[in-house]
């Protein structure tokens, strides 16, 4: 069975980590409680008890994170992220991160909240950025647009795929189609890529529990 590492709704029978609000948590087997930096208010407000409760029912937290191009002031985003990551740590939940132009700030924040399982979603950057995230022990979910990055594809052909997955995000394309494209570009059988990324999907959820 294929695994979609991040989407806003399922597009096939694949296992899909669905990023959704509190009201939709019970709808999905793999629901990720979202508080997107784009949707934050202009001033910080404490999280509601209902949000805390919803997270107990979710498979993961996210997407949450930092974005220097959109959303409220970065200081507000950071205030929310600090609280959200602490909550994820308390509840032993893996975290799906949205990060735009704020890698330094994100890493500084995460240094203060250890033992979190982190996945950077929507990655489509350069090989050096990919290896930076993996060096810190993070999982990385590749955006469909990453398949158009020739330098990244060339790098992936020459390295292992440890802690790397694929996602459909907000595209209408099912993850099976994205994996089929990726397998062709990586010169590997579709079945092998599906099996490997299925194991990575499992590891994203199991790692936190094993580290406690």
C-alpha positions as CSV (number, residue, x, y, z in Angstrom):
1,X,0.0,0.0,0.0
2,X,1.3,3.4,-0.9
3,X,1.9,6.1,1.7
4,X,1.2,9.8,1.3
5,X,3.2,11.7,3.8
6,X,1.2,14.9,3.6
7,X,-2.1,15.9,2.1
8,X,-5.2,18.0,2.9
9,X,-7.6,15.2,1.9
10,X,-7.1,11.6,0.7
11,X,-7.0,11.1,-3.0
12,X,-6.9,7.3,-3.1
13,X,-6.8,4.2,-0.9
14,X,-3.2,5.0,0.1
15,X,-2.3,5.6,3.7
16,X,-2.5,9.4,4.0
17,X,-1.4,11.7,6.7
18,X,-4.2,14.3,6.4
19,X,-3.5,17.8,7.7
20,X,-6.8,19.0,9.2
21,X,-8.4,21.2,11.8
22,X,-9.8,20.1,15.2
23,X,-13.3,19.4,13.8
24,X,-12.0,16.8,11.3
25,X,-9.6,14.8,13.5
26,X,-12.0,11.9,13.9
27,X,-12.5,11.5,10.2
28,X,-9.1,10.0,9.3
29,X,-7.0,7.1,10.5
30,X,-3.9,9.2,10.1
31,X,-5.0,12.7,11.0
32,X,-2.5,15.5,11.7
33,X,-3.8,18.4,13.8
34,X,-3.0,21.6,11.8
35,X,-2.3,25.1,13.0
36,X,-0.8,26.6,9.9
37,X,1.4,29.7,10.3
38,X,-0.6,31.4,7.5
39,X,-3.8,31.1,9.6
40,X,-2.5,32.5,12.9
41,X,-3.9,35.7,14.4
42,X,-1.9,38.9,14.5
43,X,-1.4,38.5,18.3
44,X,-0.7,35.4,20.3
45,X,-3.5,33.7,22.1
46,X,-3.2,30.6,24.4
47,X,-4.3,27.4,22.8
48,X,-7.8,26.2,23.8
49,X,-8.4,23.0,25.9
50,X,-10.2,21.7,22.9
51,X,-7.0,21.9,20.8
52,X,-5.1,20.0,23.5
53,X,-7.8,17.3,23.5
54,X,-7.9,17.1,19.7
55,X,-4.2,16.4,19.6
56,X,-4.6,13.4,21.9
57,X,-6.8,12.0,19.2
58,X,-4.5,12.8,16.3
59,X,-1.7,10.8,14.9
60,X,0.6,13.8,14.6
61,X,0.8,17.6,15.0
62,X,1.0,19.8,11.9
63,X,1.4,21.3,9.7
64,X,2.8,23.9,12.0
65,X,5.9,26.1,11.6
66,X,7.4,29.3,10.4
67,X,7.0,31.3,7.2
68,X,8.8,34.6,6.5
69,X,6.8,35.3,3.4
70,X,3.3,35.0,4.7
71,X,1.4,35.1,8.0
72,X,1.7,37.3,11.1
73,X,5.0,38.7,12.5
74,X,7.6,36.0,12.9
75,X,7.7,36.7,16.7
76,X,4.0,35.6,16.8
77,X,4.7,32.6,14.7
78,X,7.6,31.6,17.0
79,X,5.4,32.1,20.1
80,X,2.9,29.7,18.7
81,X,5.5,27.2,17.6
82,X,7.1,27.1,21.0
83,X,3.8,26.2,22.6
84,X,2.9,23.7,19.9
85,X,6.2,21.9,20.0
86,X,6.1,21.7,23.8
87,X,2.6,20.2,23.6
88,X,3.8,17.6,21.0
89,X,6.6,16.7,23.3
90,X,4.2,16.3,26.3
91,X,1.8,14.1,24.2
92,X,4.6,12.2,22.4
93,X,3.4,13.2,18.9
94,X,5.5,13.5,15.7
95,X,5.4,16.9,14.1
96,X,4.9,18.0,10.5
97,X,6.7,21.2,9.8
98,X,6.1,24.0,7.3
99,X,9.2,26.1,7.0
100,X,9.8,28.9,4.5
101,X,13.0,31.0,4.6
102,X,13.3,30.3,8.4
103,X,15.6,27.3,8.7
104,X,17.8,29.1,11.2
105,X,15.0,30.1,13.4
106,X,13.4,26.7,13.3
107,X,16.6,24.9,14.3
108,X,17.1,27.4,17.1
109,X,13.6,26.6,18.4
110,X,14.0,22.9,18.1
111,X,17.3,22.9,20.1
112,X,15.2,24.0,23.1
113,X,12.7,21.2,22.7
114,X,14.6,17.9,22.3
115,X,13.4,14.4,21.5
116,X,10.8,15.4,18.9
117,X,10.2,13.4,15.7
118,X,10.2,16.0,13.0
119,X,9.2,15.9,9.3
120,X,9.9,18.8,7.0
121,X,7.0,18.7,4.5
122,X,6.9,20.1,0.9
123,X,10.6,19.9,0.3
124,X,11.7,20.9,-3.2
125,X,15.1,22.6,-2.5
126,X,18.7,21.8,-3.3
127,X,20.6,18.7,-2.2
128,X,22.6,20.6,0.4
129,X,19.3,21.7,2.1
130,X,18.1,18.1,2.0
131,X,21.2,16.8,3.7
132,X,21.1,19.6,6.3
133,X,17.7,18.5,7.4
134,X,18.7,14.8,7.4
135,X,21.8,15.6,9.3
136,X,19.6,16.9,12.1
137,X,17.7,13.6,12.1
138,X,14.6,14.9,10.5
139,X,12.3,13.1,8.1
140,X,11.8,14.9,4.7
141,X,8.7,14.7,2.6
142,X,9.2,15.7,-1.0
143,X,6.8,18.0,-2.8
144,X,5.5,16.9,-6.2
145,X,7.4,19.8,-7.6
146,X,10.6,18.3,-6.3
147,X,10.4,15.8,-9.2
148,X,11.2,18.8,-11.5
149,X,14.4,19.6,-9.7
150,X,17.1,17.9,-11.8
151,X,19.9,18.5,-9.3
152,X,17.9,17.0,-6.5
153,X,16.9,14.0,-8.5
154,X,20.5,13.4,-9.5
155,X,21.5,13.6,-5.9
156,X,18.8,11.1,-4.8
157,X,20.0,8.6,-7.4
158,X,23.4,8.6,-5.8
159,X,22.4,8.5,-2.1
160,X,20.2,6.5,0.1
161,X,16.6,7.4,0.7
162,X,16.7,7.2,4.5
163,X,13.9,9.2,6.1
164,X,12.6,10.5,2.8
165,X,9.0,10.2,1.7
166,X,6.7,11.7,-0.9
167,X,3.5,13.7,-0.6
168,X,0.6,14.9,-2.8
169,X,0.0,18.0,-0.6
170,X,-2.7,20.2,-2.3
171,X,-2.4,18.7,-5.8
172,X,-5.2,16.5,-7.2
173,X,-2.7,13.8,-8.1
174,X,-2.8,10.6,-6.1
175,X,0.4,9.6,-4.4
176,X,0.5,6.4,-6.5
177,X,1.0,8.5,-9.6
178,X,3.7,10.7,-7.9
179,X,5.5,7.5,-6.7
180,X,5.4,6.1,-10.2
181,X,7.0,9.3,-11.6
182,X,9.6,9.3,-8.9
183,X,10.5,5.6,-9.4
184,X,11.1,6.3,-13.1
185,X,13.3,9.3,-12.4
186,X,15.2,7.4,-9.7
187,X,15.7,4.3,-12.0
188,X,14.1,1.9,-9.5
189,X,11.1,-0.4,-9.6
190,X,7.9,1.2,-8.4
191,X,7.3,-1.7,-6.0
192,X,10.7,-1.1,-4.3
193,X,10.1,2.6,-3.8
194,X,6.6,2.0,-2.5
195,X,7.9,-0.7,0.0
196,X,10.7,1.6,1.1
197,X,8.5,4.6,1.7
198,X,5.9,2.6,3.4
199,X,8.6,1.5,5.9
200,X,9.6,5.2,6.3
201,X,6.0,6.2,7.0
202,X,5.8,3.6,9.7
203,X,9.1,4.8,11.2
204,X,7.9,8.4,11.4
205,X,5.2,7.2,13.8
206,X,7.2,4.6,15.7
207,X,10.4,6.6,16.3
208,X,8.9,8.9,19.0
209,X,7.5,6.0,21.0
210,X,10.8,4.1,20.9
211,X,12.8,7.1,22.1
212,X,10.7,7.7,25.2
